[in-house]
């Protein structure tokens, strides 16, 4: 089993309230879950209007497939013109590491 994670830092320049922030993030988080069968959530900066941290995790039988899924999720996030990706980080865990 291989678990790959992706943490994406976002800037939301046109957002002026937490309610507006949720309406921008919802299609990203829920769309990632639906389209790519991953776990996704806002994992940081919940109180900041124009900043967000989104975490995504994929579980697969091969590390290559997990990376491919996260590559697709990252492209999906970049496709939203109302957000700016400021950084992204990846991590992985394998039961072969234990």
C-alpha positions in Angstrom: 0.0 0.0 0.0 1.2 3.5 -0.9 -0.2 6.7 0.5 0.7 10.0 -1.2 -0.2 13.4 0.1 -0.3 16.8 -1.5 -0.5 20.1 0.4 -1.4 23.2 -1.6 -1.1 26.7 -0.4 -3.6 29.1 -2.1 -4.1 32.8 -2.3 -7.6 34.0 -3.1 -7.2 37.6 -4.1 -10.9 38.4 -4.9 -12.3 36.9 -1.6 -13.5 39.4 1.0 -15.3 37.1 3.6 -15.1 33.6 5.0 -18.4 32.8 3.2 -16.9 33.8 -0.1 -13.8 31.8 0.6 -15.9 28.7 1.2 -17.8 29.2 -2.1 -14.4 29.3 -3.9 -12.9 26.3 -2.1 -15.9 24.1 -2.2 -15.7 23.3 -6.0 -12.0 22.6 -5.6 -12.2 20.3 -2.6 -15.4 18.5 -3.6 -14.4 18.3 -7.3 -11.1 16.7 -6.3 -12.9 14.1 -4.2 -15.4 13.2 -6.9 -13.2 13.3 -10.0 -10.1 11.6 -8.6 -11.4 9.5 -5.6 -9.0 11.2 -3.1 -9.5 12.5 0.4 -9.4 16.3 0.3 -10.1 19.0 2.9 -9.1 22.5 3.9 -6.5 21.8 6.5 -5.2 25.2 7.5 -5.7 29.0 7.5 -9.4 28.5 8.1 -9.7 32.0 9.7 -7.8 33.9 6.9 -10.1 35.2 4.2 -7.6 35.2 1.3 -5.4 32.3 2.2 -6.1 28.6 2.3 -4.3 25.3 2.8 -5.8 22.3 1.1 -4.6 18.8 1.8 -5.2 15.8 -0.5 -4.3 12.2 0.0 -4.4 9.2 -2.4 -4.0 5.5 -1.6 -2.9 3.1 -4.3 -1.2 -0.2 -4.8 1.6 1.4 -6.7 3.6 4.6 -5.9 3.5 5.6 -9.6 -0.3 5.5 -9.7 -0.6 7.6 -6.5 1.8 10.2 -8.0 -0.3 10.3 -11.3 -3.5 10.9 -9.3 -1.9 13.8 -7.4 -0.5 15.2 -10.6 -4.0 15.3 -12.0 -5.4 16.9 -8.8 -2.7 19.5 -8.9 -3.5 20.4 -12.6 -7.2 20.5 -11.6 -6.5 23.1 -8.8 -4.3 25.2 -11.2 -7.3 25.3 -13.6 -9.3 27.6 -11.3 -8.6 31.2 -12.4 -9.9 32.7 -9.1 -7.1 31.1 -7.0 -3.3 31.5 -7.1 -1.2 28.5 -6.1 1.6 29.9 -3.9 3.2 26.5 -3.1 2.7 22.8 -3.1 4.4 20.0 -1.1 4.3 16.3 -1.5 4.8 13.4 0.9 4.5 9.6 0.7 4.3 6.6 3.0 4.7 3.0 1.9 4.0 -0.2 3.8 7.3 -1.3 2.2 9.0 1.4 4.3 8.0 -0.3 7.6 
